[in-house]
Amino acid sequence: MSVSKKKKTFFSFVDSAIKLAKATDADAVLILMDRATDWERLKRKSSSSNTLVLVATAIPEIADASVKSELSTIRLDLPESSLQDRLTQAVLEGVVSEHV
């Protein structure tokens, strides 16, 4: 799959998640990131929809880029853990930081 196709797929998921969040009165959309993306585009989607997009990652460079783009960011401390463990930590950190 080409890089542009991956980005298109990713942003289709983001759009769907934002629509679902609005339909269910959710507090936020949590995205577990393991690679770079078009941060400005993600920020625009978050801003234009008035939906909080939380980016969670265990990768310092990804976290730094997310923060630089002024997205709410959760830095995970479990880089080698399972997806389920990272998601659990992200949700717990989101609650502690009062984002969700």
Summary of the structure (lengths in Angstrom):
residues: 100
radius of gyration: 13.0
end to end distance: 33.6
largest distance: 37.4
contacts: 276
relative contact order: 0.16
helix: 55%
strand: 15%
